[in-house]
Amino acid sequence: MKTVRALGLVLLALGQWAIVPPAKAAEFNWRCYTYLPSSTDPAYQSLVTLAHDIGTATNGAVSITCNVGGSLPIKSSTIPSAIRDDVLQFGLTDSGSYTGFVPIAGLLSLPGLYQNDAALDAGIKLLAPKLDQEFAAKNVKLLGISYYPPQVLWSTQKLTSLADLKGQKIRVTTAEQAEFAKRAGAIPVSIDTPEVSAALQRGIVSAVLTSSSGGGRIWHDLLKYNLRTGANYVAVIFTANLTDFNKLTPAMQQKVSALGASAAANLTQLLRTNEASLTDGFAKGGMIVTSGTEGDSKSITAMMRPYWSVWAKSRGPEAEAQLARLRTALGQ
């Protein structure tokens, strides 16, 4: 008793600043999920960092717990609808998920449309207001758009030219990639990201479309060939449940939006920076890496150009209008 009384006197002598109040409980607890199966993946780490930064910026009012792909009984292709329905409140999704949720978002990944990063940057800037509107109509807040380097070709079988793709079963993530595969003579197979390793091991597919800083980082030990010819880009998006986002104060909303946009830009740059060094490392490890040619790129664009209009028409007048704007802006 004397010890307790003495401690109390010391605290009073030190003043109020010496008394540490209990930690404030979070007002909003958000569950976060993604398609990425590895906690060491830089994109997953970017998601975790963003979650932490949001907690700090909101002074602990928002607490976000992140989970790697495959750790919850939610298929990666259904993450957007889970966020809409408030099963999840936050996440990072790829085109295999959101193009089925908001079909017009497939404009970000049309094969052959974007010739380089600058073209895709222009496309994202042009499309962002419309995409924000489309996601909001489904109770999802679009916070940021990032993207991987061009999706190039990889295989367990010989693949040193586009002609070698014929007859191979190739994993694709979107209807747009599937159309490229079919026109190139391959057989498209849709598989969620956490299941690709097993599919390659079991021979369900022999080829994949990805970047070195994306799936290449995860699956390179299972692949023997890499043809550096890009079919398209894959954009990834940071999103939140719109109802939960709207519960935040206006000041918090502004901070979360700014952090999402910044995280997306930083992730794009990180993935771009890692691409060359990873590819060199795969080559040194024994992978047969073949550089793509300008002729390959032109061939893909020529092959896919007729499909763009077919794609847009099947998705309605708004998609046709947005494609026309894109083609004018990109000179396509």
C-alpha positions in Angstrom: 0.0 0.0 0.0 2.9 2.4 0.9 4.4 1.7 -2.5 1.2 2.4 -4.4 0.7 5.7 -2.4 4.3 6.7 -3.1 3.9 6.1 -6.8 0.8 8.2 -6.9 2.6 11.1 -5.2 5.4 10.9 -7.7 3.0 11.0 -10.7 1.2 14.0 -9.2 4.6 15.7 -8.6 5.6 15.2 -12.2 2.3 16.8 -13.5 -0.4 15.7 -15.8 1.9 15.1 -18.8 3.4 12.1 -17.0 0.0 10.3 -16.9 -0.3 8.2 -20.2 -4.0 7.7 -21.1 -5.1 4.4 -22.6 -4.8 4.0 -26.4 -7.9 5.3 -28.2 -10.0 2.5 -29.8 -10.4 2.7 -33.5 -13.8 4.1 -34.6 -13.7 2.2 -37.9 -12.3 -1.3 -38.3 -11.8 -2.3 -41.9 -10.8 -5.7 -43.3 -8.5 -5.6 -46.3 -7.9 -8.3 -48.9 -6.1 -8.7 -52.2 -5.3 -11.2 -55.0 -1.6 -11.3 -54.0 -0.7 -14.6 -52.2 2.6 -13.6 -50.7 3.2 -11.1 -47.8 6.7 -10.3 -49.2 5.3 -9.1 -52.6 6.1 -5.4 -53.0 2.5 -4.7 -54.1 1.2 -6.4 -51.0 3.7 -4.4 -48.8 2.5 -1.2 -50.6 -1.1 -2.1 -49.5 0.0 -2.7 -45.9 1.9 0.6 -45.9 -1.1 2.4 -47.2 -3.3 0.8 -44.5 -0.8 1.9 -41.9 -0.6 5.5 -43.3 -4.4 5.8 -43.3 -4.5 4.8 -39.6 -1.8 7.4 -38.9 -3.5 10.1 -41.0 -6.9 9.6 -39.3 -5.2 9.6 -35.8 -6.2 6.0 -35.3 -9.9 6.4 -36.2 -9.5 3.9 -39.0 -7.8 0.6 -38.3 -7.2 -1.7 -41.4 -6.2 -5.4 -41.1 -4.8 -6.8 -44.3 -4.9 -10.4 -45.5 -2.9 -12.1 -48.3 -4.7 -13.7 -51.2 -5.9 -17.2 -50.4 -6.0 -16.6 -46.7 -9.8 -15.9 -46.7 -12.6 -17.9 -48.2 -13.0 -15.2 -50.9 -11.9 -15.8 -54.5 -9.8 -13.0 -55.8 -12.3 -12.5 -58.7 -15.0 -11.6 -56.2 -13.1 -9.1 -54.2 -14.9 -6.0 -55.7 -18.3 -7.4 -54.9 -17.2 -8.3 -51.4 -16.1 -4.7 -50.9 -19.4 -3.5 -52.3 -21.3 -5.8 -49.9 -19.2 -4.7 -46.9 -17.8 -8.2 -46.4 -14.5 -6.4 -47.0 -14.0 -2.7 -46.6 -10.7 -2.2 -48.4 -8.5 -3.9 -51.0 -6.2 -4.0 -53.9 -7.6 -5.8 -57.0 -6.3 -6.6 -60.5 -8.1 -6.5 -63.8 -9.2 -10.2 -63.4 -11.5 -8.9 -60.6 -12.7 -5.5 -61.5 -13.4 -5.9 -65.2 -16.2 -8.2 -64.5 -17.5 -5.8 -61.8 -17.2 -2.6 -63.9 -16.9 -3.8 -67.6 -15.9 -0.4 -69.0 -12.7 -0.7 -66.9 -11.5 -3.2 -69.4 -10.4 -0.2 -71.5 -7.3 -0.1 -69.3 -6.2 -3.5 -70.5 -7.2 -3.8 -74.2 -4.3 -5.7 -75.9 -2.3 -3.6 -78.3 -4.0 -0.3 -77.5 -1.2 1.2 -75.3 2.2 1.2 -76.9 4.1 2.4 -73.8 3.8 3.7 -70.2 3.2 7.3 -71.3 0.2 6.1 -73.4 -1.3 4.2 -70.5 -0.7 7.2 -68.2 -2.7 9.4 -70.6 -5.4 6.7 -70.8 -5.7 6.5 -67.0 -6.0 10.3 -66.7 -8.7 10.4 -69.4 -10.7 7.5 -68.0 -10.3 8.1 -64.2 -13.4 10.4 -63.8 -15.7 8.0 -65.6 -14.3 5.0 -63.7 -14.7 6.8 -60.4 -18.4 7.4 -61.3 -18.9 3.7 -62.4 -17.4 2.3 -59.2 -19.3 4.7 -57.0 -22.6 3.6 -58.6 -21.7 0.1 -57.1 -20.9 1.4 -53.6 -17.1 1.2 -54.2 -14.8 4.2 -53.8 -11.9 4.2 -56.3 -8.8 5.5 -54.4 -6.0 5.0 -56.9 -5.0 3.3 -60.1 -1.5 1.7 -60.5 -0.2 -0.7 -63.1 2.4 -3.4 -63.8 4.9 -3.2 -66.6 3.7 -4.8 -69.9 2.4 -8.3 -69.6 4.8 -10.5 -71.5 4.8 -14.1 -72.4 6.3 -17.0 -70.3 6.2 -20.7 -70.7 7.4 -24.1 -69.5 7.7 -25.0 -73.2 9.7 -23.4 -76.0 8.6 -19.8 -76.5 11.1 -17.6 -78.4 8.6 -16.2 -80.9 4.9 -15.4 -81.1 4.5 -18.4 -83.4 5.6 -20.7 -80.5 2.5 -19.7 -78.5 0.2 -21.6 -80.9 -1.4 -24.6 -79.2 -0.2 -23.8 -75.7 -2.6 -23.4 -72.8 -2.1 -20.0 -71.3 -3.3 -18.5 -68.1 -5.2 -15.3 -68.6 -6.9 -12.9 -66.2 -9.4 -11.1 -68.3 -11.7 -11.6 -71.3 -9.4 -9.2 -73.2 -6.3 -11.3 -72.6 -8.3 -14.4 -73.6 -9.2 -12.8 -76.9 -5.5 -12.1 -77.5 -4.6 -15.7 -76.7 -7.2 -17.1 -79.1 -6.1 -14.8 -81.9 -2.5 -15.8 -81.3 -3.5 -19.5 -81.6 -3.3 -20.3 -77.9 -5.9 -21.8 -75.5 -6.9 -19.3 -72.8 -7.5 -20.6 -69.2 -8.8 -18.3 -66.5 -7.1 -19.1 -63.1 -7.0 -17.0 -59.9 -3.5 -15.7 -59.0 -3.1 -17.9 -55.8 -3.8 -21.0 -57.9 -1.4 -20.4 -60.8 1.6 -22.2 -59.2 -0.3 -25.4 -58.8 -1.7 -25.1 -62.3 1.8 -24.8 -63.8 3.1 -27.7 -61.7 0.2 -29.9 -62.8 0.4 -28.9 -66.4 -3.1 -27.4 -66.5 -1.4 -24.5 -68.3 2.1 -24.2 -69.8 2.2 -20.5 -70.3 1.3 -17.2 -68.5 1.0 -13.5 -69.3 2.6 -11.4 -66.6 5.5 -9.1 -65.9 8.8 -9.9 -64.1 7.8 -7.7 -61.2 4.3 -9.3 -61.0 3.8 -13.1 -61.5 7.4 -13.5 -62.8 8.6 -12.9 -59.3 6.4 -15.6 -57.9 6.5 -18.3 -60.6 9.9 -17.9 -62.3 11.2 -21.2 -60.8 8.4 -23.0 -62.7 9.1 -21.4 -66.0 11.8 -21.9 -68.6 11.1 -19.3 -71.3 10.3 -15.6 -71.3 9.5 -13.8 -74.6 9.6 -10.0 -73.9 6.7 -9.2 -76.1 3.8 -7.4 -74.3 0.2 -8.1 -75.1 -1.2 -5.5 -72.7 -0.9 -3.8 -69.4 -2.6 -4.8 -66.1 -3.8 -2.0 -64.0 -4.5 -2.6 -60.3 -6.7 -0.4 -58.1 -7.0 0.5 -54.5 -10.6 0.7 -53.4 -12.8 1.0 -50.3 -16.5 0.4 -49.5 -18.1 3.7 -50.4 -20.6 3.6 -47.5 -17.8 3.2 -45.0 -15.7 5.8 -46.7 -18.6 8.3 -46.5 -18.8 7.7 -42.7 -15.4 9.4 -42.4 -15.2 13.2 -41.8 -14.6 15.3 -44.9 -11.0 15.9 -43.7 -10.4 12.2 -43.3 -11.9 11.5 -46.7 -9.5 14.0 -48.3 -6.5 12.4 -46.5 -7.5 8.8 -47.5 -8.0 9.8 -51.1 -4.7 11.6 -51.3 -2.9 8.7 -49.7 -4.5 6.2 -52.1 -3.5 8.3 -55.2 0.1 8.6 -53.8 0.3 4.9 -53.0 -0.8 4.0 -56.6 1.8 6.3 -58.2 4.6 5.0 -55.9 3.7 1.4 -56.6 3.8 1.9 -60.4 7.2 3.4 -60.1 8.5 0.6 -57.8 7.3 -2.1 -60.2 8.8 -0.3 -63.2 12.1 0.0 -61.4 12.2 -3.7 -60.4 11.4 -5.0 -63.9 14.8 -4.9 -65.6 16.8 -6.2 -62.6 14.4 -9.1 -62.0 14.5 -10.1 -65.7 18.3 -10.0 -65.7 18.3 -12.2 -62.6 16.0 -14.8 -64.2 18.3 -14.9 -67.3 21.4 -15.5 -65.1 19.5 -18.2 -63.3 19.1 -20.2 -66.6 15.8 -18.9 -68.0 15.8 -18.4 -71.8 14.9 -14.8 -72.2 14.2 -13.5 -75.8 13.8 -9.8 -76.5 10.6 -8.8 -78.3 10.8 -6.8 -81.5 9.1 -3.7 -82.8 7.6 -6.0 -85.4 6.0 -8.1 -82.6 4.4 -5.1 -81.1 3.0 -3.9 -84.4 1.8 -7.4 -85.1 -0.1 -7.6 -81.9 -1.7 -4.1 -82.4 -2.7 -5.0 -86.0 -4.1 -8.4 -84.8 -6.1 -6.8 -82.0 -7.3 -3.5 -83.5 -10.5 -5.0 -85.1 -11.4 -6.4 -81.6 -11.4 -3.0 -79.9 -14.6 -1.9 -81.7 -16.2 -5.3 -81.2 -15.3 -5.2 -77.5 -16.8 -1.7 -77.0 -20.0 -2.4 -79.0 -20.7 -5.4 -76.8 -20.5 -3.2 -73.7 -22.7 -0.4 -74.9 -22.7 3.2 -76.2 -20.7 4.6 -73.3 -17.9 2.1 -73.8 -17.9 3.0 -77.5 -17.7 6.7 -76.7 -14.9 6.3 -74.2 -12.9 4.1 -76.7 -13.3 6.7 -79.4 -11.9 9.3 -77.0 -9.0 7.1 -76.2 -8.2 6.3 -79.8 -8.2 10.0 -80.7 -6.0 10.8 -77.7 -3.5 8.0 -78.4 -3.5 8.3 -82.2 -4.9 4.8 -82.6 
